[in-house]
């Protein structure tokens, strides 16, 4: 191969690697933000747990169901099961 062709291929490869590195940096930034949010939630839950004594056998889980509050008259995207 000629030197020019090798240089073009190396520059092209370097550009692709640079783009991948930038993509990974963006993903890492997003993950760091999400990790910090999770840590904040954990800290809040730990503080709440300290304020409310719970026995070791008792665990309270609250699940909210939004389907019961569905207003079909004002909804533009009502899920309809497909008939096949």
C-alpha positions as CSV (number, residue, x, y, z in Angstrom):
1,X,0.0,0.0,0.0
2,X,1.1,3.5,-0.6
3,X,1.8,5.8,2.3
4,X,-1.1,8.1,1.4
5,X,-3.6,5.3,1.5
6,X,-2.3,4.0,4.8
7,X,-2.5,7.6,6.2
8,X,-6.1,7.9,5.0
9,X,-7.1,4.6,6.6
10,X,-5.3,5.6,9.9
11,X,-7.1,9.0,9.9
12,X,-10.4,7.3,9.2
13,X,-9.8,4.8,12.0
14,X,-8.7,7.6,14.4
15,X,-11.9,9.5,13.6
16,X,-14.1,6.5,14.4
17,X,-12.2,5.8,17.6
18,X,-12.6,9.5,18.6
19,X,-16.4,9.3,17.9
20,X,-16.6,6.1,20.0
21,X,-14.7,7.7,22.9
22,X,-17.0,10.7,22.8
23,X,-20.0,8.5,22.9
24,X,-18.6,6.6,25.9
25,X,-17.9,9.8,27.7
26,X,-21.5,10.9,27.2
27,X,-22.8,7.6,28.5
28,X,-20.5,7.8,31.5
29,X,-21.8,11.3,32.3
30,X,-25.4,10.1,32.1
31,X,-24.5,7.1,34.3
32,X,-22.8,9.3,36.9
33,X,-25.9,11.5,37.1
34,X,-28.2,8.5,37.5
35,X,-25.9,7.1,40.1
36,X,-25.9,10.3,42.1
37,X,-29.7,10.4,42.0
38,X,-29.9,6.8,43.2
39,X,-27.5,7.6,46.1
40,X,-29.7,10.6,47.0
41,X,-32.8,8.4,47.1
42,X,-31.0,5.7,49.2
43,X,-30.0,8.4,51.7
44,X,-33.5,9.7,51.9
45,X,-34.9,6.2,52.4
46,X,-32.3,5.5,55.1
47,X,-33.2,8.7,56.9
48,X,-36.9,7.8,56.7
49,X,-36.2,4.3,57.9
50,X,-34.4,5.7,61.0
51,X,-37.3,7.9,61.8
52,X,-39.8,5.1,61.5
53,X,-38.8,2.0,63.5
54,X,-39.8,-1.2,61.6
55,X,-39.5,-4.7,63.1
56,X,-37.3,-7.1,61.2
57,X,-40.3,-9.2,60.1
58,X,-42.3,-6.2,58.8
59,X,-41.7,-4.8,55.3
60,X,-44.1,-2.3,53.8
61,X,-44.4,-2.0,50.0
62,X,-46.7,0.5,48.4
63,X,-47.7,0.1,44.8
64,X,-49.7,2.7,43.0
65,X,-51.9,1.6,40.1
66,X,-52.6,4.4,37.6
67,X,-54.9,2.2,35.5
68,X,-57.8,2.7,37.9
69,X,-57.7,6.4,37.3
70,X,-57.7,6.2,33.5
71,X,-60.1,8.7,32.0
72,X,-61.2,7.1,28.7
73,X,-63.1,10.2,27.5
74,X,-60.1,12.5,27.6
75,X,-57.5,10.1,26.6
76,X,-56.2,10.2,23.0
77,X,-54.1,7.1,23.3
78,X,-56.2,4.3,24.7
79,X,-54.6,0.9,24.4
80,X,-56.7,-1.5,22.4
81,X,-55.8,-5.2,22.2
82,X,-55.1,-6.5,18.7
83,X,-57.3,-9.2,17.3
84,X,-55.4,-11.8,15.4
